[in-house]
Amino acid sequence: MKRIPEAEELMDQQDQALAYAEADFSASNTLFIELFEALHPGEFGGTALDLGCGPADIPIRFARRYPGAKIDALDGARAMLDLAQAAIDGNGMAQRIHLHCQHLPAAGLAQEYDALLSNSLLHHLNNPLDLWNTIEDCARPGATVLVMDLLRPESPRQVDELVAEYASDAPEVLRRDFQASLYAAYTLEEVRGQLAATSLQGLEVAQVSDRHLAVRGRLGGAP
Ligand SMILES: C[S@@+](CC[C@H](N)C(=O)[O-])C[C@H]1O[C@@H](n2cnc3c(N)ncnc32)[C@H](O)[C@@H]1O
């Protein structure tokens, strides 16, 4: 099935951001943390950068699971970041999670992070290298990378089935977002092709649920 890009990269409409923040993504966000735990079963006391953090549910879950971690979280949508800051403050995490309003490709993120995280951003990007090049620029040698996203179904019928299974009770704005996201998602082959143009080509690219793919592993260099 042909990819149909998202109409807008950013989720900067207040109603759209609020509907997203109020939705229950616990299944996929739990999966994200479990995938990172498989890479870091013990402690992780380094610095992490979450790209396209949205309402910051993943940084908050990450901070709870890894009490020694410090997290920078970036999104280009001010509407999302306002909700993210409220969630961070409400969870008493303001000392450990810092938000940055930046549009990828981001300039000036020179810090070398120990972990590069991103969930559900890749399919928003018309140029996926905006994500992969940012990861290359911000990762220290040996850093852990975990990028999870939707996987484009093979047919419109499969899209309808996934929307019916996972979003039938959701508000209309979220159902439309989910459907558009499935059409905009990349395939495993496309992601492998994107990575082939970068130094990240050693990362594993695999399907990790009926609707998700993950790109994960450690970068070459010192552990
Ligand atoms: C589907 S949400 C995912 C949010 C969060 N990672 C999660 O898993 O709940 C995608 C987020 O990426 C942000 N985004 C999309 N394109 C972006 C870009 N080029 N630069 C920065 N943020 C972007 C959107 O504003 C939105 O908040």
The ligand as an ORCA input file, in Angstrom:
! r2SCAN-3c Opt
* xyz 0 1
  C       2.182     10.932     17.627
  S       2.991     12.075     18.655
  C       3.960     11.014     19.676
  C       4.208     11.601     21.039
  C       4.957     10.728     22.030
  N       6.284     10.363     21.553
  C       4.184      9.487     22.371
  O       4.637      8.395     22.069
  O       3.096      9.613     22.966
  C       4.228     12.783     17.587
  C       4.838     14.052     18.165
  O       5.930     14.445     17.335
  C       5.892     15.857     17.181
  N       6.579     16.196     15.917
  C       6.216     15.858     14.662
  N       7.095     16.309     13.755
  C       8.064     16.945     14.463
  C       9.259     17.631     14.087
  N       9.638     17.749     12.807
  N      10.011     18.177     15.070
  C       9.641     18.078     16.366
  N       8.528     17.433     16.785
  C       7.748     16.876     15.835
  C       4.425     16.197     17.170
  O       4.206     17.552     17.503
  C       3.877     15.224     18.201
  O       3.861     15.774     19.498
*
